[in-house]
């Protein structure tokens, strides 16, 4: 690493890549990147070219000596990398649209990372990430794997459990979005706000919130009883909490909790939206079309503001802050997905959790949060059981385990409905789930 850092980004043709590049430009003084390799698959080739050329223009405008390489050869990109970031989507947005639309037919929530959608995204993604892990072991065994691919918690769980890679951190922009939202609510600079995060990815709670080291949790919870203040993430419209509920819960929720605590309202809203304007995936497809048209403009050399609508705001801040803190042994506190090691009681030590951690050159050291409040503990444990069983189904292609995983998910109404959904979704995603079909044919 003496002559600069090599970063390989898998899923480099993603519309999020300009976010990442902007983050690298901003922090170049501390993070001297020599080479940035953007990798994609054949189906993403055109997008990779468009995004890659924008990345080159952004770096040229900033006057930095970062070489950008575009490739469809993952192994070439991984060779001797210092950091590998993953942000890919198996089956692209078409697969996400199926994940969202099919469950709604059964009166079950269709969502990218929760319920049946989360299960099937995991089943498609985990074999691919484990394949990438094998390449990392061989070609850049000392690299850090920074995974942003959803469902980030389940993917991190699978890497910890089914690969030899220990230098893995899962990352999500929800906690940083919550911090930013609360800073705005309190009208203070983001740098002064810190939240004690504990739970799982998209199932994380803020146990306490501090401004300049002083707890302001009571004040924040009071502000959150206002329905206009309940969601901090662009792609989830807040419906507003019942004030009595949020006061009694006495911890900060993340926007994804809407799916669990307001299930019937969210299903009704999604069914209405899918009829009127399409599923979230279909809305995003239209947004992406617009973004890639902008990205093509040879005069564009910055990240366009329209990217914020995509739902990935602060992604680059979170990702580049994390890489910077590992590289420079900053020992600052950041919420990440990492191995529990006793930080959260009641969750296995070898499982992935999302928790505030001290970021060192040896990776995240999770801060001990102890027992979760009794009101939220059971739900977190139930989702962890779901993630564990789902990861096992993804690795083994075990049909029964896939039905079990969906049945124990709180968004599933019964084992019968779970089986019907699994059957239909297996068929719909057949080309991306060889582990379930090759055995049957064999």
N, C-alpha and C positions, 0 to 999 in steps of 0.2 A: 504493500500500500504506500510505499515511500514515494512513488512518482505519481500519486493521484489515485482516485477511487474508480473502480469499474462497477457500474450498476447495470443489471439486466432486468428489464420490465416485461413480464409475460402477459400478453394482452395489450401490447403497446399501441394497437390501433384503436383503443378505447377513446370515447369522447372525453374521458377524464384526464388523458395524458397531458394536455396543456396546463392543467392544475398542478400536476407533479413537476413539470418543467419549470413553471413559475416559482414553485417552492425551492427547487435546486438553484435557480438564478439568485433568488433572494438571499440564500444562505451560503453562497459560493465561498465567501471568505473563510468560513469555518469548515466547509465541506468541499474540498477541492476535487470535484469530479473530473476525471480525465476522459472517460468514455461512458456514454449512455447507449445501451443496446435496446432497441425496441423490437420485440418479437411478436409475430402473430402467425395465424394459420392461413392456408390458401384462401379460405372464404373471407378472411379479413384483409386481404392484400391491398385492395383499393383504399380502404380506410387507413391502413398503416402508412401508405404513401402520403395521403393527405395530411394526416396528423404529424407524421415524421417531418414533412417539409415545413409545417408550421413551427414545430419544435426547433428546427434548424434556424428559421428566421428569428424566432424569439431569442435564441442564444447569440446569434450574430448581432442583433440589435443591442443586446446587453454587453457585447464586446468580450465574451468569455471564451477561453480555449477548450471548450467541451466538444469532443467529437461525438456526433450522433450517427449511429449505425442502424439501418433498418434491415431486418432479416426474417425469413420464414424458417431458418435453421436454428432451433432452440439450443442445440448442443454447442454450436459456434458461439452463441450469445453467452452461454453459461460459463464457458471455459475461463477459469481464474477470476470469476466475478467476486467482488467483496460483499455486495448486497444483491439479493434477488427479490424483486417485488412482483406480486401476482395480483392481477385485476382482470381475470378472464371470465367469460360466460359461455359454458358449454351449451351449444344449441342456439346461441345468440338470443335476441329479443323475441323471436318466434316461440322459442321454448318457454320463455317467461309468460308470454300471452296465454299459452295452454295451461301453465301452472295456475294462472289467475282465473281463467274462464271455466275450466272443467269443474273445480270444486263448487263454484256458485250454482251449478245445475242441481247440486245435492243440498243446497241451502247451507253450505259450509264456506268459510272464508277462503277466498283465493288470494294469496299474498306471497310475495317473493321469498320471504325468509321464515314465515310462520305457517303452521298447519301443513296441509298437503303440499303447498307450493315449496315451503322450506324443505320438506322431506325430499321431494323429487329434485330440487336443485342440489341438495346434498348427495343424492344417489348418482346424479350425473357428474358432479364435480370431484368427489373424493377419489375415484380411480385415477383421474387425470392429475390431481395434485400429488398423489403417491408416486405416479410415474415421473413427475418433475423431480420429486425428492430423490429418486434413484439416480437421475442425471446429476443432481447437485452433489450427492455423495461421491460420485465418480469424478466430476469435472471441477467442482469448487467446494471441497469438503469444509472449508473454513468460513464459507459465506453465511450471512444471516438471511433467513427467509422471512420477509415481511409480507404477510398475506392480507390482502384487502378483499379477496374474493368471498362473496357470500355463499352460504351462511357461514360467516367468519368463525363463530364459536365452534360449530360442528366440524368445520374444515381443520381448525387448529387441534381440536380433540383427536381427529383421525390421524393427523401428522404425528402428534405426540404418542399415539397408541400403536400405529401400524407402520411407522417408518423408523429409520435410525437417526433421523434429524432431530437434534435437541435444540439447535439454534433457530427456533421459530417463534415469531410473535405475530398474533392476529391483531388486526387494527380495524377500527370502525370510526366513522365521523360523528356518530350520535353523541358520545360523551362531550366531545369538543363543541358540538352544536348546542348542547345543554349549557355548557359553561358560557358560551357566547350569548345565548338567549338570556341567561340569568344576569350576566354583566349588563346587558341592555336594559333589562327590567329594573335593575338597581341603579342604572345610569353611572356605572363605574367602568374603568378600563379592564379588559379581559385579564390582563396580567395580575390583577389584584384578587381574582376569584379562584378559589380552589374548592373542589367537591370531593368528598370521600366516596368513591364509586365502588360498588360491590354487587356481584350477581353474575349474569351470563350475557353474551352478546345479544342485543335487542331484548334483553330481559334484565337490564341493569338498573339499580336504584342508587340515588344519591342519599347516603346515610346522614351526611352533614354537609353544610356549605359555609365557606369562610370568605370573608373579605379582609385582607391584610391580617390573616390569622385569627380573626374573631368570628365566632359562629353567628351566622345571620339566618339560620334555618327557619326559625319561627316567622321571621319577617317574610322570607321567600314563600313559605307554605301559605301564608296569608295572601300574598300576591297571586299565587297559583289558584286560589279559589275563584278568581275572576276567569270566566270561560274564555276570554280572549287571550289568556296567557298560557294555555295548556299545552301547545305543541311547538317544538323548536325545530322541526324538520320540514323542509319544503314539500316533500312528497307525501306527507300525512297531514290531512286537514284535521285540526283539533276540533273535537265536539264539545270540549269543556267538561270538567269534572263536577260532580255534585260536591259543593263545598264541605258538607259533613263528612263525606267519604275521604276527601283528600286531607282534611284536618286529622281525622282519626288514624289514617294510614301513617301520617307523620314522617314520611320520607319522600324524596323527590322521585317522581316516576319518569320513565323515558317515553317518547311518543309511541313506541310499539306496544306499550301496555294497554293502549286503547283497544287492541284486538282481543285482549283477555278480560278487561274489566267493562268493556262496552261492546261485547260481541254482537248482539242482535242489531244494535244501531249501525255498527260498521258493515255488517253483511247487507243490511238494507241500503246503505249508502253506496257500497260497491256494486250491488245489483243494479241500482239506478244509474250509476256512472257508466257501467259496462254497456247498458242499453243506449245511453245518450251519447257519451263521447268516447266509449271504448274502455278497455281495461287500462290500468296504469302502464302496462308494457306498450300498448298501442299508442297512448299519449306520448310516451318516451320515444317511440319510433318516429313520430312526427317531429318531436323536438330535435332528435338526432339528425334528421334530414336537414333541418334548418341550420343546425350547428355545423355539419360537414360542408354545407354550401358556404357558410361564413369562413370555415377553415381553409377552403380552396383559394380564397382571395390572396393573390401574391403580395398585396400591400399590408395584409394583416400580420402583425408581428407581436401581438400581445394576446393574453387569454381574454376572449370576449365575455362581457358581463352576462350574456344570455346563458352561459354554462351553469350559473347558479340555479336556474330553474330545474336543472337535471336531477337535483337532490343530493349532489355530492359536495356541497359547500364545505369548506375547511378541510377537505380531504388532503390537499397538499400540505397544509399546515400540520395536520396530524402526522402524516407519513414522513415528511422531511424533518420535522421536529424529532421524531423517534430515531430516524437514521442518524441524525446529527448528535443526539444524546448518547447513542451507543458508540459512535465513532470517537466522540470527544470525552467519553466517560463523564457526562455532565452531572449525573446523580440528581436530576430533577424528578419531579413526580408527574407521571402520566398514566391515564387509564388505558390498559392494554389487555389483550387475551393472552394468557400465559398459564403455565402449569400451577395448580393451586398451592401445592406444598404447605397446606395447613393454614393458608390465609383466611379462608372462609370455612368455618366449622360446618359439618353436615354435608360437605361435598367431598368425594374421594380426593386424596392428595395428588393422585396422578392424573386428575381431570383438568381440562381447560376451564378457566373462569375469566370473567372480565372484572378487573380490579385495579385500583390505583397502585402503582408500582414505582419503585425508585429505579431509574434507567441508568445502568452502568455499562462499561465496556464488555462485561460478561452477561449482558442482557438484563431483563427486568427482574427486580427483587420485589415480589408482591408484599404489600403492607398488610400486617395481620389485622383483619376486621372482626374476627371472632364470629359469634353467632349472629346470623341475620335476624332482624325483628320477626317475631312469631307470625305476624300478619302476612309476611311475604316469603317466609322460608319454604313453605310447602310448594308454592308455585315454582320457585326456582329449582327445587329438587325434582319436581315433576318434569320440567323442561330438560334438566340434565339427563334424566332417565331416557327421555325421548331422543336426545342427541346421541347418547351412547348406543342405544339400540339401532338407531338410524345409521350411524357410522358403521356398525357391524354388518347391517344389511347391505350397505354400499360396497363393502369390501368382499363379502361372501356371495352376494347375489342371492341371498336367502329370501324367498318370496314370503314365507311365514313371518320372518322378522320384520319385513317391510310393513305388513299388516299390523303386527304388534306395535311397531313404532308409532304408526298413525293412530291406533286405538288409544294409546296412553297419552297422546297429545291432547291437552285440554280443549283444543278447538274442534276435536272430532266428537260427534254425538253418540256413535256406537260402533261396535266391531263390524256390524253388518254394513253400515255406510262406509266405514274405513275400507273394507274389502272391495266394495263396489268402486270407490274412488281409485284405489290402488290398481285395480284391474284396468279401468279405463285409461289411467295415466301411464301405466306401463306400456300399453298399446300405442298411445299417442307419442311417447318418447322412445319408442323401440330402438331407433338407430343410435341413441346415445346411452343405452343401458345394456350393452352386450353381456354383462355379467349375469343378468337374469335370463337371457334367452339362449346363450350358447349351451348352457347346462341342459336346458329342456331338449334342444335339438340333439345334443350328444346322447 
